[in-house]
Amino acid sequence: MTTEHKAEPQSNKPNRPAKTRRGDTTEKVVGKPVGAIISGLAVLRALHRAQRPQRASEIARETGQHRGTAFNILRTLQREGMVAYNERDQTYSIGIMMLELAHGVLRTSGLLDVIRPEMFSLAERVGVTVALAKVEKSYDLVLLDFVGGGFRVDSYFSVGRRSPRFSGASGLVMAAFSGASPEFIEAEFDQTEWFRRPTFEEYVERLHATRERGFALDQGNRRSGLTQIAVPIFSQEGPLALVLTAANFSYTMNDQKIAEVAEAMLAFADRMSPELGRLRLD
């Protein structure tokens, strides 16, 4: 479980409108929580976190539930299509219906109607693969969508996946504009994933450059042979809401091409920021 770290916002790029993070507010809970639903969601989250299908006893240990309770929840979720059961191994995993629910999120959130057409246009115009991720309060990034044929995506690049915190170009945007404290960023730096890890001093220099020019650049440090450019998209209220990342093979991304892609992405972010009020991404 990720612990939320609260911090004051960092300053932003001087020649772009300053964005600040709103103060934390306690969400008002209306109605009485339903224990059975909370337990069921705990089971689904445990299956989601697991690296392989799980037995009922493993889920029981992970969630702190009695084995019989976990078993009954798993069987109920299986009947409803949310969980798949392998009879040979007697293991459970997330069911395909969860993908249907995820599509419902994309459809009703407005992403497919509002932002996806703009992403296609950007990807085709500058010849890159474009990915959009949502900023979580935990400083994680959750991939919402990606389009374009700039490069063949790897097998782990899929909608709903969380990105390693503060890694690569998108991680630099998070570090620069999310309000995370320098102490928290440094503490997390050793846990981030890199193909070729920069020193923390080099990372801080890139962080300052990201704030100065308004976009982040990673030339093969996160993924071998891949250049990534990322820009922040702020809500009208101020906080960082989304991160847009473009990627292509490094041999196609000379300085002129990087400048062209970055300019197009910053224009995209400026157009999309006022549209975020039409989206439902919570």
C-alpha positions in Angstrom: 0.0 0.0 0.0 1.4 3.4 -1.0 1.4 6.1 1.7 0.4 9.5 0.5 3.0 12.1 1.0 1.8 15.7 1.4 4.1 18.5 0.5 4.0 22.1 -0.6 4.0 22.8 -4.4 7.2 23.5 -6.3 7.6 26.6 -8.4 6.8 26.3 -12.1 8.2 27.5 -15.4 8.5 31.3 -15.2 7.2 32.1 -18.7 4.1 29.9 -18.4 1.2 30.5 -16.0 2.0 29.3 -12.5 0.1 26.4 -11.2 -0.3 25.5 -7.6 -1.6 22.5 -5.7 -4.8 23.0 -3.8 -4.8 22.4 -0.1 -5.9 19.0 1.0 -9.5 18.6 2.1 -11.1 15.8 3.9 -13.7 14.1 1.8 -17.1 14.0 3.4 -18.5 10.4 3.5 -22.3 10.2 3.2 -24.0 7.0 4.3 -22.7 3.9 6.1 -19.9 1.9 4.5 -21.0 -1.6 3.5 -18.5 -4.1 5.0 -19.2 -6.8 2.4 -18.3 -4.5 -0.4 -15.2 -3.3 1.3 -14.1 -6.9 1.8 -14.8 -7.7 -1.8 -12.8 -4.8 -3.1 -9.9 -5.8 -0.8 -9.9 -9.2 -2.6 -10.0 -7.6 -6.0 -7.1 -5.3 -5.1 -5.1 -8.2 -3.8 -5.6 -10.1 -7.1 -4.7 -7.0 -9.0 -1.4 -6.5 -7.1 -0.4 -10.2 -7.4 2.2 -11.2 -9.9 0.5 -14.6 -10.6 -2.9 -16.3 -10.0 -3.6 -16.8 -6.3 -5.2 -19.5 -4.1 -7.9 -18.6 -1.7 -5.6 -19.1 1.2 -3.1 -16.6 -0.2 -5.8 -14.0 -0.7 -7.0 -14.6 2.8 -3.5 -13.9 4.2 -3.0 -10.9 2.0 -6.3 -9.3 3.0 -6.4 -10.5 6.6 -9.7 -12.3 6.1 -10.7 -15.7 7.3 -10.1 -18.3 4.6 -13.8 -19.2 4.4 -14.7 -15.5 4.0 -12.1 -15.0 1.2 -13.3 -18.2 -0.5 -16.9 -17.1 -0.5 -16.0 -13.7 -1.8 -13.9 -15.2 -4.6 -16.6 -17.6 -5.6 -19.2 -14.8 -5.7 -16.9 -12.6 -7.8 -16.3 -15.6 -10.1 -20.1 -16.1 -10.6 -20.4 -12.4 -11.5 -17.6 -12.5 -14.0 -15.2 -10.3 -12.1 -12.8 -13.1 -11.2 -11.5 -16.1 -13.2 -11.0 -19.5 -11.7 -8.5 -22.2 -12.8 -9.8 -25.5 -11.6 -6.6 -27.4 -12.3 -4.5 -25.1 -10.1 -7.3 -24.0 -7.9 -6.2 -20.4 -8.4 -8.0 -17.1 -9.0 -7.2 -14.1 -11.2 -8.8 -10.9 -12.4 -11.6 -11.6 -14.9 -12.0 -10.3 -18.4 -15.2 -8.4 -17.3 -12.9 -5.9 -15.5 -11.7 -4.8 -19.0 -15.3 -4.1 -20.0 -15.7 -2.0 -16.9 -12.5 -0.2 -17.8 -13.9 0.6 -21.2 -16.9 2.0 -19.5 -14.6 4.4 -17.6 -13.0 5.6 -20.8 -16.4 6.0 -22.5 -18.2 7.8 -19.8 -15.2 9.9 -18.7 -15.1 11.8 -21.9 -11.6 10.6 -22.8 -12.7 8.9 -26.0 -14.6 11.9 -27.2 -12.6 14.8 -26.0 -8.9 13.9 -25.8 -8.4 10.8 -27.9 -9.0 12.5 -31.3 -6.5 15.2 -30.3 -4.0 12.5 -29.4 -4.4 10.8 -32.8 -3.9 14.1 -34.5 -0.8 14.9 -32.5 0.7 11.4 -33.1 0.1 11.5 -36.8 1.4 15.1 -37.2 4.7 14.6 -35.5 5.2 10.8 -36.0 5.4 9.6 -32.4 3.6 7.3 -30.0 1.6 9.4 -27.5 0.5 8.2 -24.0 -1.7 9.9 -21.5 -1.5 9.2 -17.8 -3.5 10.4 -14.8 -1.8 11.8 -11.8 -2.7 10.1 -8.5 -2.5 11.6 -5.0 0.2 9.0 -4.3 2.4 10.6 -7.0 1.9 7.5 -9.2 0.9 7.8 -12.8 -1.9 5.5 -14.2 -1.9 5.0 -18.0 -5.2 6.0 -19.5 -4.6 5.7 -23.2 -2.0 5.6 -25.9 -2.1 6.0 -29.7 0.3 6.2 -32.6 2.9 4.0 -34.3 6.1 5.8 -33.5 7.5 2.5 -32.0 6.4 -1.0 -31.1 5.3 -0.8 -27.5 6.6 -3.4 -25.1 4.4 -6.0 -23.5 4.1 -4.1 -20.2 2.8 -0.9 -21.9 -0.9 -1.2 -21.3 -3.9 0.8 -20.2 -4.3 0.8 -16.4 -0.7 0.2 -15.6 1.0 2.3 -13.0 4.3 3.9 -13.9 7.4 3.8 -11.6 7.4 6.9 -9.5 9.6 9.8 -10.8 11.2 7.7 -13.5 11.8 8.8 -17.1 10.3 11.9 -18.8 6.9 11.5 -17.3 8.4 11.0 -13.8 10.4 14.2 -14.3 7.2 16.1 -14.9 5.7 14.6 -11.8 8.8 15.6 -9.8 8.8 19.1 -11.2 5.1 20.0 -11.1 3.2 17.7 -8.7 4.3 19.4 -5.4 6.3 16.5 -4.1 9.0 17.7 -1.7 12.7 17.4 -2.6 13.2 15.0 0.3 10.4 12.7 -0.9 11.8 12.7 -4.4 15.3 11.8 -3.2 13.9 9.1 -1.0 12.0 7.5 -3.9 14.8 8.0 -6.5 16.6 4.8 -5.5 13.4 2.8 -6.0 12.7 4.0 -9.5 13.3 1.8 -12.6 15.9 2.9 -15.2 17.8 1.3 -18.1 20.7 3.7 -17.4 20.2 5.4 -14.0 21.5 9.0 -13.8 23.1 10.2 -10.6 20.8 12.1 -8.4 22.7 15.3 -9.1 22.1 14.8 -12.8 18.5 14.1 -12.1 18.1 17.3 -10.2 19.7 19.2 -13.1 17.1 17.7 -15.4 14.4 18.5 -12.9 15.4 22.2 -13.0 15.5 22.1 -16.8 12.0 20.6 -16.9 10.6 23.5 -14.8 12.4 26.0 -16.9 11.3 24.9 -20.4 8.0 23.3 -19.4 8.7 19.8 -20.7 10.8 16.9 -19.7 13.3 15.0 -21.9 14.7 11.5 -21.5 17.1 10.3 -24.1 17.5 6.6 -23.5 17.8 6.6 -19.7 14.4 5.1 -19.0 14.3 2.7 -22.0 17.2 1.8 -24.1 17.3 3.5 -27.5 14.0 5.4 -26.8 13.6 9.2 -26.5 10.7 10.4 -24.4 9.2 13.9 -24.1 6.6 14.7 -21.5 4.5 17.7 -20.7 2.2 18.5 -17.7 -1.5 19.2 -18.2 -3.0 21.3 -15.4 -6.6 21.5 -14.3 -8.1 25.0 -14.3 -8.2 24.9 -10.5 -4.4 24.6 -10.5 -3.1 21.1 -9.7 -1.3 18.8 -12.1 -4.0 16.5 -13.5 -2.5 14.6 -16.5 0.9 13.9 -18.0 1.3 13.5 -21.8 4.3 11.6 -23.0 5.6 11.2 -26.6 8.1 8.5 -27.5 10.1 7.3 -30.5 13.3 5.6 -31.4 16.3 7.9 -30.5 17.8 7.7 -33.9 14.7 9.5 -35.3 14.8 12.2 -32.6 17.4 14.8 -33.4 17.4 18.2 -31.7 15.2 19.7 -34.4 12.7 16.9 -34.1 12.7 17.1 -30.3 11.9 20.8 -30.5 9.1 20.2 -33.0 7.5 17.5 -30.9 7.8 19.5 -27.6 6.2 22.6 -29.2 3.3 20.5 -30.5 2.8 18.9 -27.1 2.9 22.1 -25.2 0.2 23.5 -27.5 -1.8 20.3 -26.9 -1.6 20.8 -23.2 -2.7 24.4 -23.5 -5.7 23.3 -25.5 -6.7 20.5 -23.3 -6.4 22.2 -19.9 -9.7 24.1 -20.3 -11.4 20.8 -21.4 -10.6 18.9 -18.2 -13.7 20.3 -16.6 -15.7 18.2 -19.1 -14.0 15.0 -18.0 -14.8 12.6 -15.2 -11.5 11.1 -14.1 -11.9 10.7 -10.3 
